[in-house]
Amino acid sequence: MNSVVVLVISLVVFYVGYRVYAGYVDKKIIKADPKRATPARMYMDGVEFMPTSKNVLFGYQFKSIAGAGPIIGPIIAIQWGWLPALLWILLGTFFIGWIHDYGSAMMAMRHDGASFGGLSHKLISPRARTILLSFVYFYLLLIVGAFGNVVVDTAIRLKAAPMAWLFLTIAGIVAGQMIYRWRRDIILTTIVTVIIAMVGIWLGTIAPSNALVGDALSNSRLLWALAAFVFCYFAAVLPIWKFALPVNYVAAYIVFLGLFVGLIGILIIHPNFTLPAVTNFSIPIGPVWPIMFVTIACGAVSGWHSIVSSSGTARQLESEMDTRPVGAGVMFVEMMLAAFALIIAGTIYASPADYGAAIKMGPGGVFAAGVAKFLNAVGLPVNIGRSYGSVMMVVLAITIMQLVVRFMRVATSELLSDVHPVFRNAHVGTFIASILGILLVLTGWWQYLWVLFGGANQLMASLALMLITAWLMSEGKPYKWVIWPMVFMFITTIAALLYTSYSLLTKVFSGAVKGEAIIGNTLMGLVGIFLVIAAIVLGIEGLKAFNRYRAMKNGKTAEAARA
């Protein structure tokens, strides 16, 4: 199949999903109300709650949900064939992804910007709150360890990345001042700050880190790990408008430009897929179901998005009418990024053997090579294009990290503030998150945690859908459009976690792993089983809540009939 056909199909799904399906839900079921006061306006404190223009929030939301996932997932998943991966990207987004993101934001906004801890307590049960918060913290720890490793490895491998990272930070801080302090026009702000960030990418190619600090420091994992978590520390403790929001806004345009020009390059070259449409049901990674459905998360549906939408975006939306473009619209844009990554993996290699050799060096290298090829089609030199693709990867990872540390700080407060008031302090929660993240990156133990990321991530998505279902039922609104995606994700995720745990423990008992790997595989296998048990308990709590809401509805119906 030609890559242009895939692009056209993706754009059709984008239009119909956003304009027709999401538009109907927003207007007829949820009934977004422009007159309803949002938490951002009611509780504006300039720290967590901050009314933000949808134009700014669109970029923030995109860069907050789009980490390395929509790139890495499709590039790995193409091993099952490009067709199953494409179908999951498109159908997953259409039937589940945007519902999950939009619903999480709207639900939290209608409950005064409450986090999932508060939402689960109110909509499900007190027990659900404790279990969910504990799971959320573990889940965030998975992300911060894995993405921290991506940032460190990229900074070491691509010497141009640190300069680009530095200038992105400067551009973000300037953007925050221009928008919120100096009240400058958003277009002017965007042009100025994106130019600053682009200068950083260019300077990185002529002034790489090894030329500035020497080979020893430029290859130091400790240096870049400390730099990454200092960056995240500021993002977690400063008011959101000063750092996290504007940095992610500027970063979004780095990705938007790369995606837009890359898609133009595809139209110019219009390559055919060289990798097979379908390979085997089961490959060394695992069977297509359930493993592919947790391998591709971001770009189809991802539990991380629910954290961003509820604990971040819902506290910044200045009007309910902005929820569809920011919540649903951004998810469809991420779908396009995932389709772009899939086209790269499926078209730039002459044979499966060439792809196999490339993927062993990491998905980041595959993506950088693809970006270089398609940007070269519009006249950009290959070396610049490759650097740009690699910078996109580090930008995607570091901007997710900063939000993870921020949300871990909030989760620490919710979990432990009753134990001791000191945990309410923003610096305490941030310090704990940073230390744990640094340890995971420097010891390499993130690798063992990472095998559970896909399952944990999609488990988060199924739990978010459960909360949305409970909310709709409590409001007496139609809920079948959410409950069936929830059932699918719940069953798929549990199957994936059981498969992963079985695989890990089998390697231990068969003697396939030695040394430290025995401890790592055993521990993660048991953690996977624990997550399944926790999911089942939460599922039972959710079912009890659903039955309560049905009984309340039936009671009201009977009362109305008697009247």
HELIX and SHEET records of a PDB file:
HELIX    1   1 SER A    3  TYR A   15  1                                  13    
HELIX    2   2 VAL A   16  ALA A   22  3                                   7    
HELIX    3   3 GLY A   23  TYR A   24  1                                   2    
HELIX    4   4 VAL A   25  ILE A   30  3                                   6    
HELIX    5   5 PRO A   39  MET A   42  1                                   4    
HELIX    6   6 LYS A   54  ILE A   65  1                                  12    
HELIX    7   7 GLY A   69  ALA A   77  1                                   9    
HELIX    8   8 ILE A   78  TRP A   80  5                                   3    
HELIX    9   9 TRP A   82  GLY A   92  1                                  11    
HELIX   10  10 THR A   93  GLY A   97  3                                   5    
HELIX   11  11 TRP A   98  MET A  109  1                                  12    
HELIX   12  12 PHE A  116  LEU A  123  1                                   8    
HELIX   13  13 PRO A  126  ARG A  157  1                                  32    
HELIX   14  14 ALA A  161  GLY A  176  1                                  16    
HELIX   15  15 GLN A  177  ARG A  181  3                                   5    
HELIX   16  16 ILE A  186  ILE A  206  1                                  21    
HELIX   17  17 SER A  209  SER A  218  1                                  10    
HELIX   18  18 ARG A  221  VAL A  237  1                                  17    
HELIX   19  19 ALA A  244  ILE A  269  1                                  26    
HELIX   20  20 VAL A  288  MET A  292  3                                   5    
HELIX   21  21 PHE A  293  THR A  295  1                                   3    
HELIX   22  22 GLY A  303  SER A  311  1                                   9    
HELIX   23  23 THR A  313  ARG A  315  5                                   3    
HELIX   24  24 GLU A  320  ASP A  322  5                                   3    
HELIX   25  25 THR A  323  THR A  323  1                                   1    
HELIX   26  26 ARG A  324  GLY A  329  3                                   6    
HELIX   27  27 VAL A  330  THR A  347  1                                  18    
HELIX   28  28 PRO A  352  ILE A  359  1                                   8    
HELIX   29  29 PRO A  363  ASN A  376  1                                  14    
HELIX   30  30 VAL A  382  LEU A  416  1                                  35    
HELIX   31  31 PRO A  421  ARG A  424  5                                   4    
HELIX   32  32 ALA A  426  THR A  443  1                                  18    
HELIX   33  33 TRP A  446  TRP A  450  1                                   5    
HELIX   34  34 PHE A  453  SER A  474  1                                  22    
HELIX   35  35 LYS A  480  PHE A  509  1                                  30    
HELIX   36  36 GLU A  516  ARG A  562  1                                  47    
SHEET    1   A 2 SER A 282  ILE A 283  0                                        
SHEET    2   A 2 GLY A 286  PRO A 287 -1                                        
END                                                                             
